[in-house]
Amino acid sequence: MTLKFFKSAVPVLVLVLMAGVTGCRHEQSVPQASSLETAENTPMASLDGFVWQSSAPQSKLDFLLGVECAMAMEAAIKQVAEERGGTVQLSRFANGWQIAFRDKARPDIVRQIDEFYTQNPEQKKRHVFDVIWTEMVRPAVEAQQKAEK
């Protein structure tokens, strides 16, 4: 497979995996914006705490598997580039994910996200990726950077 193929496949894979998460439908008890407004009414944009907590356990695991597959594609792109003498840097998210979750199984990550929304019910409108990045990945990266100093 070529590097060009990987570069075009990653965004498509991410969109397919994220949009195809089963069991992520819910009736929200808060007022919805007009359907003519921004992308907030798309399935991916509505992946907040309300959706997360009402999703089936397997759907949560499937979602994280999709994220991990996208990062595996990113790592494959990097590897192919390096084999050809080029360089590609992993995204900050992929690097951070490896730091934050290197020793955690998917069910443990699901529990961590579940616990965040349970302990912070006023933040259920926050997107799952925002919670993962802000509450889990970034603190782990910062802790590692401090430890390396």
OpenMM code with the backbone's topology and positions (N, CA, C; nanometers):
from openmm import Vec3, app, unit

residues = "MET THR LEU LYS PHE PHE LYS SER ALA VAL PRO VAL LEU VAL LEU VAL LEU MET ALA GLY VAL THR GLY CYS ARG HIS GLU GLN SER VAL PRO GLN ALA SER SER LEU GLU THR ALA GLU ASN THR PRO MET ALA SER LEU ASP GLY PHE VAL TRP GLN SER SER ALA PRO GLN SER LYS LEU ASP PHE LEU LEU GLY VAL GLU CYS ALA MET ALA MET GLU ALA ALA ILE LYS GLN VAL ALA GLU GLU ARG GLY GLY THR VAL GLN LEU SER ARG PHE ALA ASN GLY TRP GLN ILE ALA PHE ARG ASP LYS ALA ARG PRO ASP ILE VAL ARG GLN ILE ASP GLU PHE TYR THR GLN ASN PRO GLU GLN LYS LYS ARG HIS VAL PHE ASP VAL ILE TRP THR GLU MET VAL ARG PRO ALA VAL GLU ALA GLN GLN LYS ALA GLU LYS".split()
positions = [
    Vec3(0.0844, -0.1184, 0.0000),
    Vec3(0.0000, 0.0000, 0.0000),
    Vec3(0.0882, 0.1237, 0.0000),
    Vec3(0.0376, 0.2266, -0.0591),
    Vec3(0.1198, 0.3463, -0.0698),
    Vec3(0.0846, 0.4474, 0.0365),
    Vec3(0.1781, 0.5404, 0.0565),
    Vec3(0.1567, 0.6484, 0.1523),
    Vec3(0.0378, 0.7339, 0.1109),
    Vec3(0.0222, 0.7547, -0.0206),
    Vec3(-0.0908, 0.8341, -0.0707),
    Vec3(-0.2236, 0.7689, -0.0328),
    Vec3(-0.2303, 0.6367, -0.0432),
    Vec3(-0.3519, 0.5655, -0.0061),
    Vec3(-0.3839, 0.5872, 0.1411),
    Vec3(-0.2826, 0.5711, 0.2274),
    Vec3(-0.3037, 0.5895, 0.3704),
    Vec3(-0.3505, 0.7298, 0.4031),
    Vec3(-0.2901, 0.8288, 0.3386),
    Vec3(-0.3279, 0.9677, 0.3671),
    Vec3(-0.4733, 0.9938, 0.3318),
    Vec3(-0.5222, 0.9317, 0.2258),
    Vec3(-0.6625, 0.9539, 0.1889),
    Vec3(-0.7554, 0.8628, 0.2681),
    Vec3(-0.7064, 0.7497, 0.3154),
    Vec3(-0.7922, 0.6549, 0.3865),
    Vec3(-0.8193, 0.6955, 0.5307),
    Vec3(-0.7254, 0.7625, 0.5943),
    Vec3(-0.7429, 0.7965, 0.7361),
    Vec3(-0.8660, 0.8829, 0.7592),
    Vec3(-0.8822, 0.9975, 0.6886),
    Vec3(-1.0027, 1.0777, 0.7161),
    Vec3(-1.1322, 1.0020, 0.6874),
    Vec3(-1.1321, 0.9226, 0.5821),
    Vec3(-1.2523, 0.8457, 0.5481),
    Vec3(-1.2816, 0.7436, 0.6569),
    Vec3(-1.1803, 0.6727, 0.7023),
    Vec3(-1.1985, 0.5736, 0.8072),
    Vec3(-1.2509, 0.6374, 0.9346),
    Vec3(-1.1941, 0.7501, 0.9719),
    Vec3(-1.2385, 0.8179, 1.0937),
    Vec3(-1.3853, 0.8557, 1.0827),
    Vec3(-1.4247, 0.9139, 0.9696),
    Vec3(-1.5647, 0.9538, 0.9526),
    Vec3(-1.6583, 0.8334, 0.9546),
    Vec3(-1.6206, 0.7278, 0.8870),
    Vec3(-1.7053, 0.6081, 0.8831),
    Vec3(-1.7188, 0.5476, 1.0221),
    Vec3(-1.6082, 0.5351, 1.0917),
    Vec3(-1.6132, 0.4748, 1.2249),
    Vec3(-1.6911, 0.5601, 1.3230),
    Vec3(-1.6718, 0.6906, 1.3172),
    Vec3(-1.7398, 0.7776, 1.4116),
    Vec3(-1.8887, 0.7885, 1.3817),
    Vec3(-1.9238, 0.8001, 1.2561),
    Vec3(-2.0646, 0.8143, 1.2205),
    Vec3(-2.1396, 0.6828, 1.2350),
    Vec3(-2.0673, 0.5726, 1.2275),
    Vec3(-2.1326, 0.4431, 1.2298),
    Vec3(-2.1457, 0.3799, 1.3661),
    Vec3(-2.1130, 0.4520, 1.4710),
    Vec3(-2.1233, 0.3949, 1.6052),
    Vec3(-2.2704, 0.3628, 1.6324),
    Vec3(-2.2962, 0.2365, 1.6617),
    Vec3(-2.4348, 0.1955, 1.6847),
    Vec3(-2.4762, 0.2234, 1.8272),
    Vec3(-2.6020, 0.2408, 1.8469),
    Vec3(-2.6535, 0.2592, 1.9815),
    Vec3(-2.6338, 0.3993, 2.0360),
    Vec3(-2.5950, 0.4919, 1.9533),
    Vec3(-2.5670, 0.6276, 2.0013),
    Vec3(-2.6812, 0.7229, 1.9680),
    Vec3(-2.7987, 0.6791, 1.9822),
    Vec3(-2.9152, 0.7648, 1.9616),
    Vec3(-2.9769, 0.7918, 2.0980),
    Vec3(-3.0316, 0.9102, 2.1167),
    Vec3(-3.0916, 0.9400, 2.2460),
    Vec3(-3.1930, 1.0519, 2.2321),
    Vec3(-3.2775, 1.0573, 2.3289),
    Vec3(-3.3710, 1.1677, 2.3403),
    Vec3(-3.3133, 1.2625, 2.4432),
    Vec3(-3.2830, 1.3825, 2.4008),
    Vec3(-3.2195, 1.4763, 2.4918),
    Vec3(-3.3255, 1.5562, 2.5661),
    Vec3(-3.3033, 1.5757, 2.6952),
    Vec3(-3.4013, 1.6471, 2.7751),
    Vec3(-3.3787, 1.7984, 2.7712),
    Vec3(-3.2718, 1.8411, 2.7052),
    Vec3(-3.2467, 1.9842, 2.6923),
    Vec3(-3.2938, 2.0287, 2.5554),
    Vec3(-3.3322, 2.1565, 2.5405),
    Vec3(-3.3807, 2.2040, 2.4116),
    Vec3(-3.2759, 2.1915, 2.3030),
    Vec3(-3.3196, 2.1525, 2.1845),
    Vec3(-3.2312, 2.1380, 2.0695),
    Vec3(-3.2306, 2.2656, 1.9860),
    Vec3(-3.1170, 2.2926, 1.9231),
    Vec3(-3.1081, 2.4052, 1.8305),
    Vec3(-3.1816, 2.3693, 1.7024),
    Vec3(-3.2125, 2.4682, 1.6234),
    Vec3(-3.2808, 2.4463, 1.4967),
    Vec3(-3.1969, 2.3554, 1.4078),
    Vec3(-3.2623, 2.2690, 1.3320),
    Vec3(-3.1897, 2.1768, 1.2459),
    Vec3(-3.1188, 2.2488, 1.1313),
    Vec3(-3.1482, 2.3765, 1.1118),
    Vec3(-3.0816, 2.4523, 1.0077),
    Vec3(-2.9502, 2.5123, 1.0552),
    Vec3(-2.9200, 2.5000, 1.1829),
    Vec3(-2.7965, 2.5560, 1.2355),
    Vec3(-2.6786, 2.4662, 1.2055),
    Vec3(-2.5650, 2.4960, 1.2580),
    Vec3(-2.4367, 2.4325, 1.2295),
    Vec3(-2.4392, 2.2809, 1.2374),
    Vec3(-2.3211, 2.2229, 1.2339),
    Vec3(-2.3070, 2.0774, 1.2348),
    Vec3(-2.3378, 2.0153, 1.3699),
    Vec3(-2.3843, 2.0927, 1.4664),
    Vec3(-2.4125, 2.0365, 1.5988),
    Vec3(-2.5236, 1.9332, 1.5972),
    Vec3(-2.5983, 1.9272, 1.4899),
    Vec3(-2.7074, 1.8302, 1.4831),
    Vec3(-2.6666, 1.7011, 1.4137),
    Vec3(-2.5389, 1.6893, 1.3764),
    Vec3(-2.4925, 1.5658, 1.3145),
    Vec3(-2.4607, 1.4648, 1.4235),
    Vec3(-2.4617, 1.3354, 1.3900),
    Vec3(-2.4333, 1.2344, 1.4915),
    Vec3(-2.2977, 1.2544, 1.5600),
    Vec3(-2.1935, 1.2871, 1.4859),
    Vec3(-2.0615, 1.3052, 1.5466),
    Vec3(-2.0605, 1.4264, 1.6388),
    Vec3(-2.1207, 1.5335, 1.5977),
    Vec3(-2.1193, 1.6555, 1.6779),
    Vec3(-2.2022, 1.6401, 1.8051),
    Vec3(-2.2949, 1.5470, 1.8062),
    Vec3(-2.3792, 1.5306, 1.9245),
    Vec3(-2.3282, 1.4234, 2.0188),
    Vec3(-2.2057, 1.3801, 2.0001),
    Vec3(-2.1489, 1.2766, 2.0856),
    Vec3(-2.1019, 1.3390, 2.2167),
    Vec3(-2.2009, 1.3713, 2.2996),
    Vec3(-2.1738, 1.4360, 2.4277),
    Vec3(-2.2035, 1.3376, 2.5414),
    Vec3(-2.2062, 1.3882, 2.6628),
    Vec3(-2.2302, 1.3027, 2.7783),
    Vec3(-2.3676, 1.2393, 2.7801),
    Vec3(-2.4673, 1.3098, 2.7259),
    Vec3(-2.6018, 1.2521, 2.7190),
    Vec3(-2.5997, 1.1273, 2.6302),
    Vec3(-2.5367, 1.1406, 2.5128),
    Vec3(-2.5271, 1.0284, 2.4194),
    Vec3(-2.4413, 0.9181, 2.4798),
    Vec3(-2.3274, 0.9579, 2.5353),
    Vec3(-2.2348, 0.8583, 2.5913),
    Vec3(-2.3031, 0.7743, 2.6984),
    Vec3(-2.3688, 0.8391, 2.7932),
    Vec3(-2.4281, 0.7658, 2.9041),
    Vec3(-2.5491, 0.6822, 2.8630),
    Vec3(-2.6125, 0.7184, 2.7545),
    Vec3(-2.7280, 0.6388, 2.7108),
    Vec3(-2.6887, 0.5314, 2.6094),
    Vec3(-2.5604, 0.5244, 2.5741),
    Vec3(-2.5135, 0.4247, 2.4775),
    Vec3(-2.4905, 0.2902, 2.5447),
    Vec3(-2.5073, 0.1868, 2.4671),
    Vec3(-2.4816, 0.0508, 2.5164),
    Vec3(-2.3328, 0.0349, 2.5446),
    Vec3(-2.2981, -0.0459, 2.6428),
    Vec3(-2.1555, -0.0674, 2.6741),
    Vec3(-2.0732, -0.1095, 2.5524),
    Vec3(-2.1280, -0.1965, 2.4702),
    Vec3(-2.0536, -0.2405, 2.3505),
    Vec3(-2.0325, -0.1251, 2.2533),
    Vec3(-2.1278, -0.0342, 2.2436),
    Vec3(-2.1128, 0.0814, 2.1548),
    Vec3(-1.9985, 0.1711, 2.2008),
    Vec3(-1.9843, 0.1854, 2.3307),
    Vec3(-1.8739, 0.2653, 2.3847),
    Vec3(-1.7400, 0.2003, 2.3498),
    Vec3(-1.7331, 0.0691, 2.3659),
    Vec3(-1.6110, -0.0030, 2.3307),
    Vec3(-1.5823, 0.0072, 2.1813),
    Vec3(-1.6876, -0.0031, 2.1002),
    Vec3(-1.6724, 0.0085, 1.9552),
    Vec3(-1.6218, 0.1472, 1.9159),
    Vec3(-1.6730, 0.2494, 1.9819),
    Vec3(-1.6279, 0.3858, 1.9558),
    Vec3(-1.4781, 0.3980, 1.9813),
    Vec3(-1.4338, 0.3492, 2.0953),
    Vec3(-1.2916, 0.3571, 2.1288),
    Vec3(-1.2075, 0.2728, 2.0338),
    Vec3(-1.2596, 0.1597, 1.9895),
    Vec3(-1.1898, 0.0788, 1.8904),
    Vec3(-1.1722, 0.1595, 1.7617),
    Vec3(-1.2750, 0.2324, 1.7225),
    Vec3(-1.2652, 0.3165, 1.6034),
    Vec3(-1.1579, 0.4223, 1.6169),
    Vec3(-1.1509, 0.4833, 1.7331),
    Vec3(-1.0473, 0.5837, 1.7585),
    Vec3(-0.9103, 0.5181, 1.7490),
    Vec3(-0.8961, 0.4025, 1.8112),
    Vec3(-0.7682, 0.3326, 1.8086),
    Vec3(-0.7306, 0.2890, 1.6673),
    Vec3(-0.8277, 0.2506, 1.5860),
    Vec3(-0.7999, 0.2132, 1.4466),
    Vec3(-0.7498, 0.3337, 1.3676),
    Vec3(-0.8105, 0.4486, 1.3903),
    Vec3(-0.7652, 0.5696, 1.3216),
    Vec3(-0.6211, 0.6015, 1.3604),
    Vec3(-0.5880, 0.5848, 1.4875),
    Vec3(-0.4503, 0.6113, 1.5315),
    Vec3(-0.3540, 0.5056, 1.4779),
    Vec3(-0.4009, 0.3824, 1.4615),
    Vec3(-0.3168, 0.2787, 1.4018),
    Vec3(-0.2872, 0.3122, 1.2560),
    Vec3(-0.3854, 0.3667, 1.1877),
    Vec3(-0.3631, 0.4111, 1.0492),
    Vec3(-0.2592, 0.5230, 1.0463),
    Vec3(-0.2694, 0.6148, 1.1391),
    Vec3(-0.1738, 0.7245, 1.1475),
    Vec3(-0.0328, 0.6700, 1.1718),
    Vec3(-0.0208, 0.5723, 1.2603),
    Vec3(0.1096, 0.5104, 1.2877),
    Vec3(0.1616, 0.4374, 1.1644),
    Vec3(0.0733, 0.3748, 1.0889),
    Vec3(0.1141, 0.3056, 0.9664),
    Vec3(0.1661, 0.4048, 0.8625),
    Vec3(0.1016, 0.5200, 0.8530),
    Vec3(0.1485, 0.6241, 0.7617),
    Vec3(0.2889, 0.6675, 0.7998),
    Vec3(0.3094, 0.6869, 0.9279),
    Vec3(0.4411, 0.7266, 0.9785),
    Vec3(0.5454, 0.6210, 0.9447),
    Vec3(0.5117, 0.4952, 0.9683),
    Vec3(0.6049, 0.3865, 0.9423),
    Vec3(0.6419, 0.3787, 0.7948),
    Vec3(0.5434, 0.3876, 0.7067),
    Vec3(0.5700, 0.3824, 0.5629),
    Vec3(0.6574, 0.4998, 0.5211),
    Vec3(0.6287, 0.6171, 0.5730),
    Vec3(0.7096, 0.7345, 0.5398),
    Vec3(0.8540, 0.7146, 0.5832),
    Vec3(0.8729, 0.6628, 0.7043),
    Vec3(1.0091, 0.6400, 0.7550),
    Vec3(1.0812, 0.5344, 0.6732),
    Vec3(1.0106, 0.4313, 0.6308),
    Vec3(1.0714, 0.3274, 0.5469),
    Vec3(1.1170, 0.3835, 0.4140),
    Vec3(1.0531, 0.4897, 0.3692),
    Vec3(1.0880, 0.5539, 0.2419),
    Vec3(1.1808, 0.6730, 0.2610),
    Vec3(1.2305, 0.6887, 0.3818),
    Vec3(1.3248, 0.7965, 0.4079),
    Vec3(1.2606, 0.9294, 0.4430),
    Vec3(1.1315, 0.9329, 0.4550),
    Vec3(1.0601, 1.0560, 0.4902),
    Vec3(1.0323, 1.0620, 0.6393),
    Vec3(0.9667, 1.1672, 0.6776),
    Vec3(0.9267, 1.1806, 0.8172),
    Vec3(0.7828, 1.2287, 0.8243),
    Vec3(0.7119, 1.1734, 0.9159),
    Vec3(0.5746, 1.2148, 0.9458),
    Vec3(0.5627, 1.2146, 1.0976),
    Vec3(0.5108, 1.3207, 1.1517),
    Vec3(0.4903, 1.3247, 1.2957),
    Vec3(0.3482, 1.2815, 1.3282),
    Vec3(0.3370, 1.2043, 1.4350),
    Vec3(0.2043, 1.1683, 1.4830),
    Vec3(0.1373, 1.2934, 1.5377),
    Vec3(0.0061, 1.2971, 1.5323),
    Vec3(-0.0687, 1.4105, 1.5862),
    Vec3(-0.0493, 1.4189, 1.7368),
    Vec3(-0.0730, 1.5356, 1.7913),
    Vec3(-0.0653, 1.5525, 1.9367),
    Vec3(-0.1639, 1.4593, 2.0068),
    Vec3(-0.2792, 1.4386, 1.9439),
    Vec3(-0.3799, 1.3509, 2.0033),
    Vec3(-0.3290, 1.2071, 2.0094),
    Vec3(-0.2716, 1.1583, 1.8986),
    Vec3(-0.2217, 1.0204, 1.8962),
    Vec3(-0.1076, 1.0019, 1.9949),
    Vec3(-0.0156, 1.0968, 1.9986),
    Vec3(0.0934, 1.0888, 2.0966),
    Vec3(0.0385, 1.0915, 2.2388),
    Vec3(-0.0546, 1.1822, 2.2643),
    Vec3(-0.1135, 1.1942, 2.3972),
    Vec3(-0.1918, 1.0707, 2.4370),
    Vec3(-0.2647, 1.0134, 2.3428),
    Vec3(-0.3416, 0.8917, 2.3697),
    Vec3(-0.2474, 0.7808, 2.4156),
    Vec3(-0.1350, 0.7664, 2.3472),
    Vec3(-0.0390, 0.6628, 2.3845),
    Vec3(0.0138, 0.6848, 2.5259),
    Vec3(0.0351, 0.8094, 2.5625),
    Vec3(0.0844, 0.8405, 2.6964),
    Vec3(-0.0240, 0.8134, 2.8014),
    Vec3(-0.1439, 0.8626, 2.7749),
    Vec3(-0.2519, 0.8538, 2.8744),
    Vec3(-0.3056, 0.7123, 2.8928),
    Vec3(-0.3113, 0.6366, 2.7853),
    Vec3(-0.3811, 0.5077, 2.7906),
    Vec3(-0.2930, 0.3884, 2.7555),
    Vec3(-0.1622, 0.4045, 2.7607),
    Vec3(-0.0721, 0.2960, 2.7177),
    Vec3(-0.0921, 0.1675, 2.7991),
    Vec3(-0.1293, 0.1793, 2.9239),
    Vec3(-0.1458, 0.0614, 3.0086),
    Vec3(-0.2917, 0.0331, 3.0431),
    Vec3(-0.3832, 0.0922, 2.9664),
    Vec3(-0.5251, 0.0752, 2.9983),
    Vec3(-0.5977, 0.0016, 2.8864),
    Vec3(-0.6836, -0.0890, 2.9265),
    Vec3(-0.7690, -0.1587, 2.8309),
    Vec3(-0.8899, -0.0707, 2.7997),
    Vec3(-0.9534, -0.0969, 2.6869),
    Vec3(-1.0711, -0.0191, 2.6475),
    Vec3(-1.1781, -0.0127, 2.7567),
    Vec3(-1.2113, -0.1221, 2.8244),
    Vec3(-1.3132, -0.1116, 2.9307),
    Vec3(-1.2721, -0.0138, 3.0420),
    Vec3(-1.1419, -0.0044, 3.0687),
    Vec3(-1.0952, 0.0909, 3.1700),
    Vec3(-1.1140, 0.2351, 3.1231),
    Vec3(-1.0917, 0.2587, 2.9949),
    Vec3(-1.1114, 0.3935, 2.9402),
    Vec3(-1.2596, 0.4288, 2.9422),
    Vec3(-1.3445, 0.3328, 2.9066),
    Vec3(-1.4895, 0.3546, 2.9136),
    Vec3(-1.5290, 0.3919, 3.0557),
    Vec3(-1.4781, 0.3186, 3.1536),
    Vec3(-1.5100, 0.3489, 3.2939),
    Vec3(-1.4635, 0.4896, 3.3314),
    Vec3(-1.3478, 0.5283, 3.2831),
    Vec3(-1.2956, 0.6609, 3.3149),
    Vec3(-1.3857, 0.7705, 3.2570),
    Vec3(-1.4317, 0.7525, 3.1345),
    Vec3(-1.5230, 0.8501, 3.0730),
    Vec3(-1.6571, 0.8486, 3.1466),
    Vec3(-1.7088, 0.7286, 3.1751),
    Vec3(-1.8344, 0.7166, 3.2504),
    Vec3(-1.8245, 0.7904, 3.3836),
    Vec3(-1.7141, 0.7684, 3.4548),
    Vec3(-1.6956, 0.8328, 3.5852),
    Vec3(-1.6925, 0.9848, 3.5730),
    Vec3(-1.6293, 1.0350, 3.4681),
    Vec3(-1.6254, 1.1803, 3.4514),
    Vec3(-1.7669, 1.2354, 3.4401),
    Vec3(-1.8487, 1.1787, 3.3519),
    Vec3(-1.9848, 1.2302, 3.3326),
    Vec3(-2.0713, 1.2079, 3.4568),
    Vec3(-2.0502, 1.0986, 3.5286),
    Vec3(-2.1264, 1.0730, 3.6509),
    Vec3(-2.0900, 1.1745, 3.7591),
    Vec3(-1.9618, 1.2026, 3.7726),
    Vec3(-1.9158, 1.2967, 3.8752),
    Vec3(-1.9379, 1.4429, 3.8364),
    Vec3(-1.9627, 1.4690, 3.7088),
    Vec3(-1.9803, 1.6062, 3.6593),
    Vec3(-2.1062, 1.6157, 3.5728),
    Vec3(-2.2240, 1.5896, 3.6289),
    Vec3(-2.3459, 1.5877, 3.5476),
    Vec3(-2.3752, 1.7212, 3.4790),
    Vec3(-2.3243, 1.8301, 3.5348),
    Vec3(-2.3461, 1.9607, 3.4729),
    Vec3(-2.2640, 1.9775, 3.3444),
    Vec3(-2.1751, 1.8826, 3.3165),
    Vec3(-2.0898, 1.8920, 3.1985),
    Vec3(-2.1268, 1.7898, 3.0902),
    Vec3(-2.2470, 1.7370, 3.0971),
    Vec3(-2.2897, 1.6370, 2.9991),
    Vec3(-2.2994, 1.6921, 2.8572),
    Vec3(-2.3035, 1.8235, 2.8432),
    Vec3(-2.3082, 1.8810, 2.7086),
    Vec3(-2.1709, 1.8806, 2.6409),
    Vec3(-2.0667, 1.8514, 2.7165),
    Vec3(-1.9320, 1.8478, 2.6595),
    Vec3(-1.9151, 1.7258, 2.5697),
    Vec3(-1.8516, 1.7478, 2.4574),
    Vec3(-1.8238, 1.6412, 2.3615),
    Vec3(-1.7286, 1.5393, 2.4234),
    Vec3(-1.7453, 1.4144, 2.3899),
    Vec3(-1.6616, 1.3085, 2.4444),
    Vec3(-1.5143, 1.3344, 2.4126),
    Vec3(-1.4830, 1.3783, 2.2907),
    Vec3(-1.3433, 1.4066, 2.2569),
    Vec3(-1.2875, 1.5210, 2.3407),
    Vec3(-1.3700, 1.6180, 2.3734),
    Vec3(-1.3243, 1.7273, 2.4602),
    Vec3(-1.2895, 1.6719, 2.5980),
    Vec3(-1.3736, 1.5854, 2.6500),
    Vec3(-1.3483, 1.5251, 2.7809),
    Vec3(-1.2220, 1.4387, 2.7761),
    Vec3(-1.2094, 1.3566, 2.6742),
    Vec3(-1.0918, 1.2704, 2.6628),
    Vec3(-0.9650, 1.3553, 2.6571),
    Vec3(-0.9647, 1.4587, 2.5720),
    Vec3(-0.8453, 1.5409, 2.5565),
    Vec3(-0.8165, 1.6229, 2.6826),
    Vec3(-0.9160, 1.6975, 2.7280),
    Vec3(-0.8947, 1.7932, 2.8369),
    Vec3(-0.8767, 1.7274, 2.9727),
    Vec3(-0.9523, 1.6237, 2.9994),
    Vec3(-0.9526, 1.5636, 3.1327),
    Vec3(-0.8601, 1.4430, 3.1472),
    Vec3(-0.8198, 1.3836, 3.0357),
    Vec3(-0.7417, 1.2605, 3.0452),
    Vec3(-0.6072, 1.2689, 2.9731),
    Vec3(-0.6111, 1.3052, 2.8457),
    Vec3(-0.4883, 1.3037, 2.7658),
    Vec3(-0.3949, 1.4175, 2.8050),
    Vec3(-0.4429, 1.5397, 2.8001),
    Vec3(-0.3552, 1.6538, 2.8290),
    Vec3(-0.2926, 1.6465, 2.9683),
    Vec3(-0.3683, 1.6130, 3.0743),
    Vec3(-0.3037, 1.6004, 3.2056),
    Vec3(-0.1950, 1.4923, 3.2092),
    Vec3(-0.2163, 1.3816, 3.1379),
    Vec3(-0.1153, 1.2754, 3.1343),
    Vec3(0.0108, 1.3226, 3.0627),
    Vec3(-0.0062, 1.3961, 2.9540),
    Vec3(0.1090, 1.4499, 2.8805),
    Vec3(0.1845, 1.5494, 2.9675),
    Vec3(0.1113, 1.6378, 3.0337),
    Vec3(0.1758, 1.7369, 3.1214),
    Vec3(0.2499, 1.6698, 3.2360),
    Vec3(0.1922, 1.5653, 3.2934),
    Vec3(0.2581, 1.4927, 3.4023),
    Vec3(0.3862, 1.4263, 3.3528),
    Vec3(0.3824, 1.3714, 3.2325),
    Vec3(0.5030, 1.3079, 3.1779),
    Vec3(0.6112, 1.4123, 3.1509),
    Vec3(0.5695, 1.5260, 3.0970),
    Vec3(0.6674, 1.6325, 3.0704),
    Vec3(0.7328, 1.6811, 3.1994),
    Vec3(0.6558, 1.6942, 3.3052),
    Vec3(0.7114, 1.7359, 3.4358),
    Vec3(0.8075, 1.6299, 3.4900),
    Vec3(0.7717, 1.5034, 3.4722),
    Vec3(0.8560, 1.3946, 3.5216),
    Vec3(0.9887, 1.3871, 3.4469),
    Vec3(0.9881, 1.4290, 3.3196),
    Vec3(1.1092, 1.4237, 3.2384),
    Vec3(1.2054, 1.5381, 3.2691),
    Vec3(1.1575, 1.6396, 3.3357),
    Vec3(1.2429, 1.7563, 3.3658),
    Vec3(1.3355, 1.7314, 3.4789),
] * unit.nanometer
topology = app.Topology()
chain = topology.addChain("A")
for resn in residues:
    res = topology.addResidue(resn, chain)
    for name in ("N", "CA", "C"):
        topology.addAtom(name, app.Element.getBySymbol(name[0]), res)
